[in-house]
Amino acid sequence: MSANPLDNKSQAWSALFSEPMSELVKRYTASVDFDQRLWRADIQGSLAHAEMLAAQGIIAAADLDAIRRGMAQIVEEIEGGRFEWKLELEDVHLNVEARLTQLVGDAGKRLHTGRSRNDQVATDVRLWLRDEIDGLATLFVELQRALVELAAGHTETVMPGFTHMQVAQPVSFAHHLLAYVEMFARDAERLADVRKRTNRLPLGAAALAGTSYPLDRERVARTLGFDGVCQNSLDAVSDRDFALEFCAFASIAMVHVSRLSEELVLWMSQNFGFIDLADRYCTGSSIMPQKRNPDVAELARGKSGRVVGHLMGLITLMKGQPLTYNKDNQEDKEPLFDTVDTLRDTLRILAEMVGGIRVKPEALERAARRGYATATDLADYLVKKGLPFRDAHEVVAHAVKVALGRGVDLSELTLAELQGFNAAVGEDVFEVLTLAGSLNARNVVGGTAPAQVRAQIERHRARLGA
């Protein structure tokens, strides 16, 4: 077995240099502390590459057997916590390769034939991210299911709908929740779309120009489950659009998380009192014994800024880079990794938290009775009696002004008082001034009528396999 050039005193490229790298530069340029999480993807890609090299006659079958044997041992060492990660070997790729060469000798050195760390790392990140995307897709389903099942119990629970944070019209609590289901469904669609462009194989582009070895890139793509290969070697090694797209998707998803979290925080406050969150998602105060703080919802709201910040950082990282690969790209991993971790953990805990929400229908209905939420229903009623809408709008505004002055709801005005605003008002007016009547009147696709909301719940259940 020959000596390993990747030992503690040298790098894979060190033969050209007349002095060793300084310890400060080693620490500054090394990525192994954070990119070691790519080890499984690195080994997976290396094995597919080695199998192709052997099939093409570029390395011997015996070399392939040795590489497989060595990689199997490395997997055992890493999973068992016995693998020694070395800072001086810079990154996950050289650490794995160095250990492989220690174990199997020259066969380990032949593994890197026809590839570069440039196309290797691009492949590793895509493999890793593809697996994370698949896991996130499952979490989006779970979150939507939790919201749908909570909604199913509240199709006729009335709450105020808001615009400008002012009471606008009555809606059902279920209808409100399903708005978030729609948001997260779009997020899931975006995630699936990101996966398509992530799932392209860079390996075979080598450093930047391709390689003189007769590689079968399509074979490697099939082995690794890629949909195809990157068609331009320069773009293959320098492209990080998939990471930008993922972080853009994640930022939008976290905005939706933040909006829902903001409402949970408001709804739990004494000023609203619409819901209670389970104790396991709240904390207390160090000096105020009466406090139940919705810390999980607040933190989810706060973490949206973290994810959006990572997107801005990656866009800034890429905007000034000429073709092709530059060391700047090492900085793509930590924000991408943290974005995945943050989104994954947030979706998981949010789905659990939604499942533990206790709704307070009486408080929701009391709130819906404030703010003259049925004013639009009265205007629509007058339109159906023949008034132009703008005239009906003005009539109702006068009625609301009188009701405000007396501190009563529109439904508490007498028939004679309502007829005083317009003679077209009849005894049937009180049917449209009830909260239930207001909900049932909006029986159009996408409306808040309980029949429509129940239909939407069944549609979502069928879509989600619930």
C-alpha positions as semicolon CSV with decimal commas, in nm:
position;residue;x (nm);y (nm);z (nm)
1;M;0,000;0,000;0,000
2;S;0,150;0,333;-0,108
3;A;0,183;0,641;0,107
4;N;-0,118;0,868;0,136
5;P;-0,053;1,221;0,005
6;L;-0,352;1,345;0,203
7;D;-0,194;1,325;0,546
8;N;-0,175;1,578;0,827
9;K;0,108;1,772;0,660
10;S;-0,018;1,821;0,307
11;Q;-0,319;1,896;0,094
12;A;-0,419;1,730;-0,231
13;W;-0,271;2,024;-0,420
14;S;0,037;2,101;-0,204
15;A;0,315;1,971;-0,432
16;L;0,324;2,300;-0,623
17;F;0,372;2,518;-0,315
18;S;0,698;2,612;-0,148
19;E;0,563;2,679;0,199
20;P;0,286;2,524;0,406
21;M;-0,047;2,692;0,462
22;S;-0,059;2,895;0,781
23;E;-0,273;2,767;1,065
24;L;-0,490;3,078;1,048
25;V;-0,556;3,027;0,677
26;K;-0,635;2,660;0,740
27;R;-0,901;2,755;0,989
28;Y;-1,030;3,039;0,772
29;T;-1,066;2,835;0,453
30;A;-1,171;2,498;0,595
31;S;-1,535;2,394;0,566
32;V;-1,524;2,050;0,723
33;D;-1,683;2,171;1,047
34;F;-2,009;2,235;0,864
35;D;-1,994;2,045;0,535
36;Q;-1,933;1,709;0,700
37;R;-2,310;1,671;0,707
38;L;-2,276;1,601;0,333
39;W;-2,081;1,281;0,399
40;R;-2,358;1,041;0,302
41;A;-2,424;1,224;-0,026
42;D;-2,047;1,241;-0,088
43;I;-2,008;0,866;-0,051
44;Q;-2,323;0,798;-0,254
45;G;-2,193;1,014;-0,539
46;S;-1,845;0,864;-0,519
47;L;-1,975;0,509;-0,542
48;A;-2,187;0,593;-0,847
49;H;-1,883;0,761;-1,004
50;A;-1,661;0,460;-0,929
51;E;-1,913;0,215;-1,075
52;M;-1,925;0,420;-1,394
53;L;-1,544;0,441;-1,413
54;A;-1,525;0,062;-1,388
55;A;-1,800;0,010;-1,645
56;Q;-1,614;0,240;-1,885
57;G;-1,288;0,056;-1,829
58;I;-1,122;0,362;-1,673
59;I;-1,048;0,179;-1,347
60;A;-1,022;-0,195;-1,286
61;A;-1,297;-0,405;-1,133
62;A;-1,063;-0,482;-0,845
63;D;-1,034;-0,108;-0,776
64;L;-1,412;-0,079;-0,768
65;D;-1,437;-0,367;-0,520
66;A;-1,175;-0,204;-0,298
67;I;-1,352;0,134;-0,313
68;R;-1,681;-0,027;-0,218
69;R;-1,519;-0,212;0,070
70;G;-1,343;0,098;0,197
71;M;-1,654;0,315;0,170
72;A;-1,856;0,060;0,364
73;Q;-1,605;0,083;0,648
74;I;-1,608;0,463;0,637
75;V;-1,988;0,459;0,666
76;E;-1,959;0,237;0,973
77;E;-1,699;0,467;1,127
78;I;-1,899;0,784;1,069
79;E;-2,226;0,633;1,190
80;G;-2,044;0,494;1,495
81;G;-1,880;0,828;1,574
82;R;-1,531;0,686;1,523
83;F;-1,436;0,879;1,210
84;E;-1,165;1,141;1,266
85;W;-1,250;1,464;1,086
86;K;-0,932;1,661;1,018
87;L;-0,930;2,037;0,975
88;E;-0,614;2,029;0,767
89;L;-0,798;1,820;0,505
90;E;-1,027;2,120;0,451
91;D;-1,361;1,959;0,364
92;V;-1,575;1,650;0,368
93;H;-1,448;1,534;0,028
94;L;-1,078;1,523;0,113
95;N;-1,146;1,373;0,455
96;V;-1,338;1,084;0,302
97;E;-1,086;1,039;0,022
98;A;-0,791;1,043;0,261
99;R;-0,947;0,777;0,482
100;L;-1,040;0,569;0,178
101;T;-0,681;0,580;0,056
102;Q;-0,558;0,477;0,401
103;L;-0,788;0,178;0,385
104;V;-0,749;0,061;0,024
105;G;-0,437;0,230;-0,112
106;D;-0,406;0,317;-0,481
107;A;-0,768;0,230;-0,555
108;G;-0,865;0,523;-0,333
109;K;-0,638;0,753;-0,532
110;R;-0,801;0,645;-0,859
111;L;-1,149;0,740;-0,740
112;H;-1,100;1,105;-0,827
113;T;-1,029;1,027;-1,193
114;G;-1,248;1,239;-1,422
115;R;-1,388;1,466;-1,156
116;S;-1,301;1,774;-0,950
117;R;-1,412;1,894;-0,612
118;N;-1,600;2,160;-0,809
119;D;-1,845;1,918;-0,969
120;Q;-1,825;1,686;-0,668
121;V;-1,949;1,943;-0,417
122;A;-2,220;2,065;-0,653
123;T;-2,340;1,705;-0,680
124;D;-2,323;1,646;-0,306
125;V;-2,526;1,955;-0,221
126;R;-2,792;1,868;-0,478
127;L;-2,817;1,509;-0,349
128;W;-2,842;1,628;0,011
129;L;-3,095;1,900;-0,068
130;R;-3,310;1,664;-0,275
131;D;-3,347;1,432;0,026
132;E;-3,428;1,726;0,252
133;I;-3,689;1,848;0,005
134;D;-3,860;1,510;0,015
135;G;-3,871;1,524;0,394
136;L;-4,009;1,878;0,390
137;A;-4,282;1,778;0,146
138;T;-4,409;1,530;0,405
139;L;-4,407;1,797;0,676
140;F;-4,614;2,033;0,459
141;V;-4,873;1,758;0,422
142;E;-4,881;1,705;0,799
143;L;-4,923;2,076;0,870
144;Q;-5,205;2,108;0,618
145;R;-5,378;1,803;0,763
146;A;-5,360;1,951;1,113
147;L;-5,521;2,275;0,992
148;V;-5,788;2,090;0,793
149;E;-5,886;1,872;1,088
150;L;-5,905;2,172;1,320
151;A;-6,120;2,348;1,060
152;A;-6,352;2,047;1,026
153;G;-6,486;2,107;1,375
154;H;-6,560;2,475;1,318
155;T;-6,738;2,520;0,986
156;E;-7,021;2,706;1,163
157;T;-6,813;2,879;1,429
158;V;-6,846;3,248;1,347
159;M;-6,561;3,495;1,383
160;P;-6,498;3,844;1,252
161;G;-6,310;3,870;0,926
162;F;-6,076;4,167;0,923
163;T;-5,941;4,417;0,675
164;H;-5,701;4,683;0,803
165;M;-5,738;4,499;1,137
166;Q;-6,093;4,637;1,156
167;V;-6,399;4,413;1,176
168;A;-6,518;4,368;0,819
169;Q;-6,755;4,074;0,762
170;P;-6,841;3,753;0,944
171;V;-6,654;3,441;0,834
172;S;-6,633;3,094;0,977
173;F;-6,327;3,001;1,181
174;A;-6,283;2,703;0,950
175;H;-6,279;2,932;0,646
176;H;-6,008;3,142;0,809
177;L;-5,793;2,836;0,879
178;L;-5,834;2,707;0,525
179;A;-5,677;3,027;0,394
180;Y;-5,351;2,904;0,550
181;V;-5,404;2,559;0,400
182;E;-5,411;2,728;0,059
183;M;-5,088;2,913;0,139
184;F;-4,906;2,601;0,251
185;A;-5,041;2,410;-0,050
186;R;-4,880;2,669;-0,278
187;D;-4,559;2,634;-0,078
188;A;-4,566;2,260;-0,139
189;E;-4,612;2,323;-0,512
190;R;-4,316;2,560;-0,515
191;L;-4,108;2,303;-0,327
192;A;-4,188;2,037;-0,587
193;D;-4,087;2,279;-0,860
194;V;-3,756;2,355;-0,686
195;R;-3,688;1,982;-0,671
196;K;-3,710;1,954;-1,050
197;R;-3,426;2,199;-1,104
198;T;-3,225;2,068;-0,813
199;N;-3,237;1,717;-0,957
200;R;-2,980;1,767;-1,235
201;L;-2,636;1,603;-1,222
202;P;-2,325;1,827;-1,236
203;L;-2,079;1,538;-1,199
204;G;-1,869;1,496;-1,512
205;A;-1,818;1,868;-1,561
206;A;-1,491;1,823;-1,368
207;A;-1,320;2,152;-1,277
208;L;-1,504;2,357;-1,539
209;A;-1,441;2,231;-1,895
210;G;-1,549;1,869;-1,883
211;T;-1,295;1,587;-1,901
212;S;-1,097;1,389;-2,155
213;Y;-1,203;1,058;-1,997
214;P;-1,491;0,873;-2,167
215;L;-1,739;0,923;-1,884
216;D;-2,099;0,803;-1,903
217;R;-2,269;1,088;-1,722
218;E;-2,617;0,960;-1,799
219;R;-2,536;0,632;-1,625
220;V;-2,432;0,818;-1,311
221;A;-2,748;1,029;-1,331
222;R;-2,964;0,715;-1,347
223;T;-2,776;0,552;-1,061
224;L;-2,825;0,854;-0,837
225;G;-3,186;0,914;-0,939
226;F;-3,125;1,244;-1,118
227;D;-3,366;1,346;-1,392
228;G;-3,080;1,437;-1,625
229;V;-2,737;1,599;-1,646
230;C;-2,633;1,964;-1,645
231;Q;-2,572;2,046;-2,010
232;N;-2,296;2,306;-1,980
233;S;-1,984;2,226;-1,779
234;L;-1,918;2,591;-1,689
235;D;-2,269;2,637;-1,557
236;A;-2,268;2,297;-1,386
237;V;-1,988;2,383;-1,143
238;S;-2,086;2,745;-1,080
239;D;-2,467;2,726;-1,069
240;R;-2,627;2,780;-0,729
241;D;-2,969;2,878;-0,861
242;F;-3,117;2,569;-0,697
243;A;-2,998;2,694;-0,357
244;L;-3,130;3,044;-0,427
245;E;-3,463;2,901;-0,539
246;F;-3,486;2,684;-0,232
247;C;-3,416;2,977;-0,001
248;A;-3,669;3,190;-0,190
249;F;-3,931;2,918;-0,151
250;A;-3,839;2,878;0,216
251;S;-3,866;3,254;0,272
252;I;-4,218;3,261;0,129
253;A;-4,314;2,958;0,336
254;M;-4,176;3,119;0,652
255;V;-4,371;3,437;0,574
256;H;-4,684;3,221;0,580
257;V;-4,565;3,061;0,904
258;S;-4,507;3,408;1,047
259;R;-4,853;3,532;0,951
260;L;-5,020;3,233;1,114
261;S;-4,798;3,265;1,419
262;E;-4,886;3,634;1,451
263;E;-5,255;3,546;1,453
264;L;-5,205;3,273;1,712
265;V;-5,025;3,524;1,934
266;L;-5,306;3,778;1,893
267;W;-5,585;3,523;1,934
268;M;-5,436;3,391;2,257
269;S;-5,404;3,736;2,414
270;Q;-5,663;3,850;2,665
271;N;-5,772;4,128;2,429
272;F;-5,890;3,865;2,179
273;G;-5,929;3,545;2,380
274;F;-6,020;3,341;2,072
275;I;-5,805;3,034;2,147
276;D;-5,584;2,865;2,402
277;L;-5,256;2,703;2,309
278;A;-5,154;2,390;2,495
279;D;-4,923;2,453;2,791
280;R;-4,642;2,256;2,629
281;Y;-4,609;2,532;2,366
282;C;-4,605;2,818;2,617
283;T;-4,373;2,948;2,888
284;G;-4,417;3,151;3,203
285;S;-4,270;3,470;3,335
286;S;-3,986;3,491;3,584
287;I;-4,166;3,760;3,787
288;M;-4,534;3,759;3,674
289;P;-4,697;3,434;3,788
290;Q;-5,015;3,486;3,583
291;K;-4,839;3,486;3,246
292;R;-4,872;3,220;2,974
293;N;-4,650;3,336;2,692
294;P;-4,690;3,192;2,339
295;D;-4,315;3,163;2,296
296;V;-4,320;2,894;2,028
297;A;-4,546;3,101;1,800
298;E;-4,338;3,411;1,867
299;L;-4,015;3,231;1,790
300;A;-4,159;3,086;1,468
301;R;-4,256;3,440;1,371
302;G;-3,904;3,560;1,451
303;K;-3,729;3,282;1,263
304;S;-3,890;3,400;0,940
305;G;-3,648;3,694;0,947
306;R;-3,357;3,454;0,982
307;V;-3,458;3,259;0,671
308;V;-3,525;3,572;0,465
309;G;-3,183;3,698;0,572
310;H;-3,020;3,382;0,439
311;L;-3,186;3,440;0,102
312;M;-3,052;3,793;0,087
313;G;-2,707;3,668;0,184
314;L;-2,700;3,405;-0,090
315;I;-2,821;3,646;-0,356
316;T;-2,548;3,889;-0,254
317;L;-2,293;3,607;-0,252
318;M;-2,368;3,510;-0,611
319;K;-2,429;3,845;-0,775
320;G;-2,064;3,942;-0,831
321;Q;-1,911;3,609;-0,929
322;P;-1,763;3,560;-1,275
323;L;-1,765;3,212;-1,426
324;T;-1,690;2,960;-1,302
325;Y;-1,630;2,823;-0,954
326;N;-1,494;3,063;-0,691
327;K;-1,410;3,006;-0,327
328;D;-1,698;3,239;-0,243
329;N;-1,927;2,945;-0,309
330;Q;-1,808;2,778;0,008
331;E;-2,025;3,035;0,183
332;D;-2,341;2,891;0,028
333;K;-2,363;2,596;0,263
334;E;-2,416;2,736;0,611
335;P;-2,712;2,958;0,513
336;L;-2,862;2,677;0,307
337;F;-2,814;2,424;0,586
338;D;-2,960;2,658;0,846
339;T;-3,256;2,741;0,621
340;V;-3,338;2,372;0,585
341;D;-3,297;2,308;0,958
342;T;-3,507;2,609;1,057
343;L;-3,790;2,535;0,815
344;R;-3,797;2,165;0,902
345;D;-3,810;2,222;1,278
346;T;-4,065;2,501;1,245
347;L;-4,305;2,300;1,028
348;R;-4,286;2,003;1,262
349;I;-4,357;2,201;1,578
350;L;-4,624;2,417;1,413
351;A;-4,820;2,110;1,301
352;E;-4,807;1,974;1,656
353;M;-4,907;2,310;1,804
354;V;-5,207;2,347;1,571
355;G;-5,324;2,003;1,682
356;G;-5,333;2,127;2,042
357;I;-5,535;2,447;1,985
358;R;-5,853;2,486;2,189
359;V;-6,101;2,717;2,018
360;K;-6,340;2,944;2,212
361;P;-6,650;2,979;1,990
362;E;-6,834;3,212;2,228
363;A;-6,550;3,463;2,227
364;L;-6,527;3,446;1,850
365;E;-6,900;3,512;1,813
366;R;-6,893;3,802;2,059
367;A;-6,614;3,960;1,856
368;A;-6,809;3,910;1,534
369;R;-7,102;4,100;1,684
370;R;-6,881;4,402;1,736
371;G;-6,795;4,632;1,450
372;Y;-7,119;4,598;1,247
373;A;-6,994;4,301;1,049
374;T;-7,331;4,253;0,875
375;A;-7,340;4,605;0,728
376;T;-7,247;4,474;0,383
377;D;-7,530;4,220;0,410
378;L;-7,776;4,505;0,466
379;A;-7,636;4,688;0,164
380;D;-7,668;4,372;-0,050
381;Y;-8,025;4,331;0,078
382;L;-8,114;4,683;-0,042
383;V;-7,952;4,620;-0,380
384;K;-8,172;4,314;-0,423
385;K;-8,468;4,543;-0,345
386;G;-8,371;4,761;-0,641
387;L;-8,131;5,024;-0,504
388;P;-7,805;5,094;-0,687
389;F;-7,516;4,967;-0,475
390;R;-7,366;5,312;-0,413
391;D;-7,702;5,438;-0,283
392;A;-7,740;5,129;-0,066
393;H;-7,388;5,184;0,069
394;E;-7,480;5,538;0,175
395;V;-7,806;5,430;0,335
396;V;-7,631;5,166;0,545
397;A;-7,359;5,410;0,648
398;H;-7,630;5,634;0,796
399;A;-7,783;5,335;0,975
400;V;-7,447;5,236;1,121
401;K;-7,387;5,592;1,237
402;V;-7,716;5,591;1,429
403;A;-7,647;5,245;1,576
404;L;-7,300;5,359;1,683
405;G;-7,447;5,660;1,859
406;R;-7,687;5,438;2,050
407;G;-7,435;5,162;2,118
408;V;-7,645;4,890;1,955
409;D;-7,600;4,646;1,668
410;L;-7,783;4,690;1,337
411;S;-7,995;4,388;1,421
412;E;-8,110;4,567;1,738
413;L;-8,265;4,858;1,547
414;T;-8,641;4,828;1,507
415;L;-8,807;4,764;1,173
416;A;-8,952;5,112;1,179
417;E;-8,609;5,261;1,241
418;L;-8,457;5,067;0,954
419;Q;-8,746;5,163;0,725
420;G;-8,673;5,522;0,816
421;F;-8,345;5,492;0,628
422;N;-8,517;5,338;0,324
423;A;-8,875;5,236;0,261
424;A;-8,769;4,921;0,075
425;V;-8,675;4,754;0,402
426;G;-8,917;4,475;0,495
427;E;-8,962;4,231;0,781
428;D;-8,727;3,985;0,611
429;V;-8,435;4,222;0,676
430;F;-8,355;4,058;1,009
431;E;-8,277;3,729;0,838
432;V;-7,978;3,889;0,666
433;L;-7,860;4,071;0,977
434;T;-7,784;3,751;1,168
435;L;-7,431;3,612;1,169
436;A;-7,550;3,273;1,047
437;G;-7,748;3,438;0,771
438;S;-7,443;3,634;0,665
439;L;-7,233;3,317;0,643
440;N;-7,496;3,118;0,454
441;A;-7,553;3,399;0,205
442;R;-7,199;3,364;0,069
443;N;-7,262;3,029;-0,092
444;V;-7,021;3,064;-0,384
445;V;-6,708;2,863;-0,457
446;G;-6,441;2,993;-0,222
447;G;-6,698;3,163;0,000
448;T;-6,745;3,129;0,374
449;A;-7,085;2,955;0,367
450;P;-7,060;2,638;0,578
451;A;-7,165;2,423;0,281
452;Q;-6,882;2,566;0,072
453;V;-6,632;2,531;0,356
454;R;-6,728;2,167;0,412
455;A;-6,676;2,104;0,040
456;Q;-6,332;2,264;0,060
457;I;-6,242;2,049;0,361
458;E;-6,333;1,734;0,169
459;R;-6,133;1,855;-0,129
460;H;-5,827;1,908;0,090
461;R;-5,873;1,573;0,264
462;A;-5,881;1,397;-0,072
463;R;-5,576;1,590;-0,193
464;L;-5,379;1,521;0,124
465;G;-5,486;1,160;0,164
466;A;-5,637;1,241;0,502
